[in-house]
Amino acid sequence: MTGRVRGVGGIFLRSQRPEALASWYQRHLGFDLEADGAVTVFPWQEAGARAPGSTTWAILEPDSRLLREANADAVVNYCVENLIALVERLRQEGITIEMEPQSNPHGCFAWIRDLENRRVELWEPPAEEPSAPSPGV
């Protein structure tokens, strides 16, 4: 199959009190928060993969572009391979492409809509250094 999901690239939550919510996750579930206090990264390795991956978990401000434009309180980002080919195949299958693939230093991103009209973010990490997706692309 052309293009596929390798894993969950990120989980992004909206909060009116991001620091307090991040602290709750740290205190009660043991999240190891990064310096900014509302992000943690879980590394993983897919069997046979060219590079390791990671899942970013982040709490975003209420006006985050990613969540505001999705009209959602949470968005899941999937780590994929060959994003351009995947988006083209999805288009041919009649899937709504909300945002065409766009690149930045964190990789290439696209937005689609699922069967129930939820935004799904697709992320292909950069070839040179896989890193966690940046929330709010």
N, C-alpha and C positions, 0 to 999 in steps of 0.2 A: 504494500500500500504506500502511495506517495505521501510522505509527511505523516507523522503520528505523534501522539502525546507520549512523552517520556516520564512525566511525573507532575506533581503540583508545584508550580513555580512560586506561587504566592497566594496568601489569603489576606485580604485587606478589609478592615472593619471600620465603620464610621462611629465616632463617639463625640458626645458633647464635652466629655472630660477625658481626653486621651491619656493623660498622665495617671489619673486615678485608676482607669481601667487597666492600663499596662501594669501598674503596681499590683492590682488584684490578681492578674494572671501570674505575675512573678511570685507573689506571696503564697497563693493557693495551689498553683500548678507547676511552680518551679521554673518558669520561663527565664532563660538567661538573656536579659535585655541588653542591647547595645547602649553606647554612651548617650544617645538621644533619648533613651528611656521608653520608646514605644515600638521598638523593632527587635525581633530576634530572627536568626537564620538557622535553619536545621539542614546540615549537609547530608547528602545521600549519594549512593553510587549504584547506578543501574548495571546489572550484569552485562558485560560486553560493550558498554558505552565507551565512546571516544574520550569522554571527560566526566568528572564527577559533576553532580548537580547540587542544587540547594533549594529549599523552600523558604521564602521570606514570609514572616507573619508580622503584620504591622497594623497599628491603630492610627487612623487618619482623622484629621480635623473635619468637622461637618461640611466645610466648603471645598473639600478635595475635588479636583476636576474629575478624577476617575469615578468617584462615587456620585457626585452631583450629576454628571452627564448620564450615568447609568440609571439614575433615579433609584438607587439601591443603598441599603445599609451595609452590604458586603459584596465583594467581587472576588471570584476565584480566578487565578491566573494559571494557565497550564503551560508547562515547558514542552516545546515541540521541536521536532527536527524538520528541516526544509519548509519553513513557514510559507515562502512564496508559492511553492507547489501545493501545499496544503490549502491555502486560501483559494487558489485557482480551482482545485478539485471541489471545495465546498461551494464555490460560486456556481459551478456546473451542476451541482446537486441541488441548487435552489436555496442555499443557505444565505440569509441576509448578512452581508459584509458591512458592518457599521463604520469601521475605520480600516482603510487599506494599510498594508504593512508599512510601518515607519521605523526607521533606524535611529538610534541614539547610542551613546557610549555603553549602555547596559545591554544592547542587543537590538533585535527587531521585534516589534509589537504589532498586533492587529486585534480588532474587536469584531466579534460576531454576535448573533442572537440565537439562543437555543429555541427549542420547540415551544417553551412557555414564555418567550420573549425576554429572558434574562440575558444581560450582557455576560459574555465569556471573553476573557482576555487571553490571547495566545502569545507566547514569548519564545523566541529562539535566541539563546544566549550568543554572545559574540564568540567567534571561533578561537580567538587568541587567549581569552581568559574568561571562562564561565563565571558569572557572578549572579547574585540574587537580583531579581527584577526590582526596578525602582517604582514605588507606588506612585500612582497618579500620572502615568505617562500621557 
